[in-house]
Amino acid sequence: MFVVPWDVRLPGGVNQVVLNLFRQMRAAKELRPLLVVGGWSPLRPVENVIDGRPITFMALRPPWLEDGSILAPIKWLALAPLQLFTVMRLVRRQRVAAFNFHYPSLAAFPVALLRWLSLYRGALILSFHGSDLRPARHSDRIGRLLWRFVLRRTTAVVATSLAFAQDAAAFVGDVRCPVIAIHNGLDVEHFMAERDSEASLPEGLRGRDFIVCVANWEHVKGVDVLLRAFATLSRARPGIALALLGHSGSASDLLRALARELGVADATWFCESVPHEQVGAFLERARVLCLPSRSESFGVALLEAGAYGLPVVASRVGGIPEIVTEGETGLLVPPEDPAALSDALERVLSDPERARRLGDNLRRRVVADFSWTRAYQDYRALLRTPTDEGGQ
């Protein structure tokens, strides 16, 4: 059971991870993957098949909310028997070997409670992707106690990089719960086959050199740093453009205002909620991909750039150096440094041969070291099937 808190059809990196693990598990034919959308409001679960994938929409409610509202635990206690019965019914009918929560929250508490009661004997895996760890780490006293209960009944906590695994280990603390780093992957052939071959660029970008950034418009992604670097770069390269592919976030309006303030609004395209299968149209035609994050647990956009042999310039933070080797598969710069970022972008743009070499090296590294087959095998090692457990 892959559990996400939102509709898995929505664009976003977490959903891409889940859908690729789902596809790889189905291809391996060892286990039958199922999807659960846990943010469902009605009490009665709804089962459907969407795009050939069985999906169950069900209410997995946390017993405590970040705002500390006393109504949440009261409501949870009132509905707990029905919620636990619903989960148990699903476990027995589907013979669930594992619940794998992606972007986890205390919505995993009912499964942990069933494990504690020995009513569910399969695995409980919590996969953190980055920003989802922050609210868990900053929980209030009651929230921390509930998280400790969940972690004590968790088979493993999965982080997307070795660097991020250190943050996850600090969150787990003295609880005896394994923290495992499993890199996300990219199957290049599948990724290329899924692209929309008829997708086109915005009219103003056609036939024009441009830098592309695939990142949500939030402070942590450092898009403001890129805009400042781009303002410097565009003075030396008046024809260069910038395409920002992302989703409206907390810094969205500020970024648009900053582009106007810096005088680069006319050369900057804010491309909101571009479907994943159309991202390739930008990667195929861009001169360089830039990921200027202040913090980054992994960086799937770097792998996707590698699929197209596109050179990358990125911040030296988090899991990015586990993908990009300085001067070999891309260029790394300090975060929060527009001057260094502008200089690195200029070095790539001014040397086509170097850009080609960096892109080719990155593509070879992605193919050799990052795949969903490898990621699935790492996840599979954490699972205990119903057969291994003697059945449900």
N, C-alpha and C positions, 0 to 999 in steps of 0.2 A: 504494500500500500504506500504509494507516494502521496504525501499529504501536503497541500499548499493552502494558504489562507485566502486565495483569490481564484478567479476563473483562469484556468491554465491556458486559455486561448489568448489572453491578453499579451501584448508585447512585453519583453523584459528578460534580463539575463537569467533570473532564477527559473522562470518557466522554460527557457531553452535548456537549462541543465536537466530539469526533470523530464522534459520530452525526449531528450537524447538518451538519458538513462533508461527510460521506458522503452524506447526503440531498441536499444542494445540488449536489454533483458529479454524482450520478446524474440529477438533474433537468436539469442543463445538457447532458447527453448528449455531452460532448466526450471524457471519459475514463471508464473503468470503474473505480469504486472497489472496493477489497477491504480486508478487515480482517485483521490478524494479531495474535494474542495471543502475545507473545514469552516469557511466563513459563511455558511448557509444559515439563514434566519429561521425558517420554519422548523418545527420540532421533528416532523416526519421526513426522513431522508428520501431523496429522489435519485433514481438510477437512470442513466442514459448512456447511449453510445454516440460519441461525437468524433468525427473524423476517424472512425474505426477504433477509437479507444474507449473502453468502458470507464465511465466517470460516475462517482457517487457524490452527490451534493448533500452534506449533512452538517448539523450544528455541533461543532466541537468548541464549547465555550470555556474560557479560562475562569477559574474560581476567584481571581483577583485582578483588578485593572490598575493601570499605572496611576490613575488619578486618585486611588485610594477610596473610591466610593464604596460605602457600606452596602449599597443595594446589590452590587455584583455578587458577593458571596451569599447573600440571602437568596437571591434568584437562583444562583447555581445550586445551592443545597436543595431548594424546592424541586429543581428539575433533575438533580443528580440521578435518582433511580431510573428515570426514563432514559437519560443520556447514556448511563452505563449499560442498561439493557440493550439499547440500540447498537452500541459498539460491540457488545458481546455477541449479539445476533449476527452482526457483520463478520466478526472473527470466526464464528463457527460455520457459518454458511459458506464463506469464501476460503476457509482454512488458511488464515493469514499467518504467514511466516515472519513478517516484519512490518512494522510501521516506520516509515522513513519521513520524518517531518522536515520540510525545507522552509527556510525562513521561520524557524520555530519560535513559539511563544508558550505561555502557560496553558495554551489549548492542548498541549500534550499531557496535561495532568490526568485526564480520565484514563488514558492508556497506562500511565505510570501507576495509577491507583489499582487498576486491574492486575498489573504485574505483582504489586505488593500483596494483593488478595489471592494470588496464585490462580486467578481466573483466566489469565492470558499468559502463555509460556513462550511466545515468540519474542523477537528482538524489538527493541525500541532504539532508533537511531535518530539523532538530531543533527541536521546538516546546516551549519551557519555559513552565511555568504558575505558578511561584512557589516552593513549598517544594522542588521538584525541583532547583533550581539550587544550593541550599545544600550538599548532599553533593558535588556536582561541584566547587564552589569550594574546599571544604575537603579535597580529596583529598590523599593523601600523595604523596611524590616520584614513585613509579612511576605512581600514578594520574594525576598531572598530565601526565607524559610520554605516557601513552596517550591522554588527552583531547586533547593537542596534535596527536597523529597523527590522531585522528578529526576535529578541527576543520579541519585542513588539507585534508581530503577532503570537507568539508561544503559544500553549495551555499549554504545560508543557515541562520542561527539566527533563530528567530522568538520574539519576546516578546509578551506580551498587552497591553502598554501602553507608552507612551513612557517613563514613569518606570522601568518594569521593564527596558526595553531598555538603559538606562544600566547597570543591574546586570549584564545579560548581556554588554554590551560590555566591562565590566571583567573578566569571566571569560574572554572570548575573548582579551583583551590584544592582543599584537602579531601574532597570527595573522591572515592575510589572509582573513577570513571575514565576509561581510556579516551585520549584525545588523538585523533588520527588525521594526518594531512593527506587529502586526496585531491590532486589537481583536476580541475575541469579539463575537458578535452575538446577536440574538434576533428571529426572525420572529414577530411578535406573533400573527398569525392562526393560524399552525401551533401555537404554544405554547398558545393558548387552546383549539384544537381537540383537542389531546392530553390535556387535563386530564380527570380522572375526575369527571364531573358528579355521581356518586353518593357521592363521598367526604364524610365528615362529620368534624366536630371532636371532640376528646375531650369527654366529657359536661360536665366542669367549665368548659369554655370557651364553651359554647353560650349565646348571649344575653348575653355578657359582653364589655366592652371589654378589648382586650388588645394588647400590643406583640409583634411577631414578630421573631425573629432567625434567619436561615438561615445557619449557619456551623458548621463542625466544632468540637468541644469540645476545642480545643487552645489553649495559651497565646497563640500568635500572633494568634488571632482576638479576643482581648480580651473574652470573654464574662464573665470575672470583673469587669471594669470596668462592664459593663452591669448585672450583679447589684448592685453597689454603688450605681450610679445609680438602679436600680429600687427599692432599699430606701429611698432618700431620697424618690423620687417617690411611692411607695405610701403614705407617711405623709400626703401631701396628697390623694392619691386612693386611698382604702382599697379601692375596688372593682376597681381595675385589675389585670390579670393579665399574665403574661409567658410566651410560648411559645418555647422554644428548640428549633429543628429542626436536628439535626446527627447526627454519628456519634461513637461513643465514641472518645476520643482520650487523649492523655497527661495531660490535666487533668480528665478526666471526673469522677473520684471527688472531686477537690478542689472542683470547681464545685458538686456536690451538697452537700458539707459546708459550703461557703460560704453557699449558700442557706439552710441550716438555721441557721448562725451569725448571719446577718443577719435572721432571722425572716421570710423571704419564701418559704420552701419550700412553704407551702400555696397560694401564689399563683403558683408557677412550675411550668410543665409541661416536662419534658425529653422531647421527642418524638424517639425515636431511629430512624434509618434510615427516615424517611418516604419512600415511593416518589415519584419525581419528579412523576408525574402527579397526585399527591394534594396537592402543595405549594400548588396554587392554592386549595384550600379554606381554607387559612390566610390567604393573601394577599388573598383576596376579602373576608374578614370582619375582618381586623385594622384597627386604627386607624393604625398606623405601622410601618414596617420599620426596624430598627436594625442597623447593621453597624459594631461598635465596634473594628475590627481595629487591632492594633499595626502590622501590615504587610499589604499587600494588593496583589497584582500587577494585579488588575483589579476583579472584583466582579460576577459574573453575576447574583447575587441582586438587585442594584439594577435591572438591566434587567427582571427578572421582576416586581419590584414595580411598575415603570413600566407594564408591560403591563396591570396592574389599576388604574392611576391611584392607586397607594398612595404617600403621601408617605414620604420616607426621611430618616433622621438617620444620619450616618456619620462616621467619622474622616477627617481630612484627611491621608491617607497614600497613598503609591504611586499606583496608577492611578485611585483613586476620584475625585479632582477632574477627571479627564478625562471622567467621566460626570456628576457632580453639580456644578452651579454654585451656589455659596452664595446662598441667598435666592431662587433662581430655580427650580431643579429639586430642591431639597432643602436641608437644613441640614448644615453641616460643623463639626466640633468637633475640638480637639486630641486626640490619642490619650492614653491613661493619665489622663484627667481626668473622674472620675465626676460632679463637680459641674457641669461644663459640659455633659456628656451629659444629666444629669437636667434641667437648665434647658432645653436644646433640645427634649427630648421634651415637657416641659410646654408650651412655646410652640406646638408642633404640636397637642397634645391640647386645649389651651384655646381654639384659634381654628379652628373647622371650615372657615371660608371660606378661610383661609390654607392649611390642609391640602389642601383640594380644589384650590386653584390650583397648589400645588407638585406634587401628583400628576398633574394634567392636563398641566402643563409637562413633567414627566418623561416621560410617555407620548408626547407629541409628539416629544421629543428622541430617544427610543428608536426610534420609527418612522422618523424622518428620517435619523438618523446611524448607527444600529447595525442591521445585518442580516447574515444569513448569506450572502446574495447578494454583498454587498460583501466579506465576509471570504473567500469562495470565490474571487472575482476577484483578490484580493490574493495568495492562495496560488497560483492558476493562473499568475500572472505569474512565479512562481519555477520553474515546471515546464518541462521539455523533454520532449515526447512522443517515443515511438519513431519517429514519422514525422519529427519535427524532427531526430532523431539519426541517421536513416537506418536505423532498425530495430535490434533487438537481435541 
